[in-house]
Amino acid sequence: MREIKFRVWDNETNKFWHEGRNLALVSLVPDNLINDDSTVLEQYTGLKDKNGVQIYEGDILQHKASKFINFTVLFKYGCYYAHDTSEIMSDELLGSLNFDNEMTVIGNIHENPELLEVEE
């Protein structure tokens, strides 16, 4: 069974709350605190990159074969996807990618938005 973990990005302080809170701890947080524009709730995908780093929604991944395309992790249609923000490649299901030796977490959309800029 995969671990159910969350992290919460606080838009007001520009910091993550303590990462790795389990479902029970997050469920104790008042609903209005994590469902407004001041915070972003992101879930752990259950996957790790080639270095053993846990992959969460909002993380930015880099594939070893392409130093020029970075992917963001997003949840849609009931699945986690690696989304190519440059739109060169189509979205890939996270489970179909080989993380053990190909993907690396290089940042996240909150702290490292510059990693998503497309070089012309």
N, C-alpha and C positions, 0 to 999 in steps of 0.2 A: 504494500500500500504506500502511495506517495505521501510525503509530508505535506500538510496544509499549513503554509506560513504566509505571512503578509509583511509588507513594509508600507509605511505611510510617509509621503512627501508633504511637508508643510510649506505651502506657498508664501506664508507670511514671514517665516524665519529662514526660508531657503535651505532647509536641512531635513534629513530623514529622521523620523522618530526611531526609536530602537528597532533595528531590523530583526527579523526572525521571530516576531511575536506569533504565537500559535493562535489557532482559530478561537479558542476560549478567551484569550486575553483581548483580542480585537473585538469580540462580541460584547465585551464589557464596556467598550467605549461608546458613549452616546451616539446614536445614529446621526443626529444633526451635526456632530463634530467631524465625521468622516464623509459626509455626503453633501458638502457644500463646496464652493469654489476655493476655499482656503486650504484644502487637503486633497491628495490623490492617493487612493488605496490601490496597491499593486500586489498581485499574488505571485508566489513562487511557482514556477512551471513544473517543478519536479525533476528538471534536468540540470546538468552541470556542464561547464565548458571544458576544454582540454586541460585546464589547470585545476579543475575541481571546484571552480567558483560557481555558486548557485546562480541560476538565471531567473530573473524576475521580469514581469511585464515592465516595459519602459527601459530595459537595458539596451545598450548598443553593442552589437556583435560584429566581429570582423572575421571573414573567412580567410584561411591561410592562402588560398589561391588568388584572392583579389584584395590588394591593399587599397584599392580605390573605391570600393563599394562597401558601405557599412549598412547593417540591418538593424531595425528596431524591433523589439519583441512586443507583439500586441495580441490581444484576445479578440477573436471574432468568429462568428458561426460556431461557437462552442469549442473552439480549438485555439491553441497558441500558434502564431505565425511569425516567421522572420520576414519583415517588410523592408523591401529595398526602396529607400526614400528617393533615390535617383531615378526610379522607375525604369531602369535598364532591364532588370529581371522581374519576374512575377513573384508574388508572395509564395513562400515555401512553408509547409507544415513543419513546425519545430521537430516533431518526432521523426521526420524523414531525413533529417540532416545528421551527419556523423560528427558529434560533438567531441568525441574522445581525442581526435587529432586534427580537427579542422577549424573549429569555432572558438573564439576567445571573446570574453566580455571585456570591452575597452572603455566602458563608461555607461552613463545613463542619460536620458533625455533632459533631465532636470539640471544636472551639474555639468554636463558636457554637450550642450546643443551645437557647439561648433563642429563636432564630429559628424554631424548630419549635413553639413554644407557640401554641395556638389561642386567639385572643381571643374571649371570650364576648359 
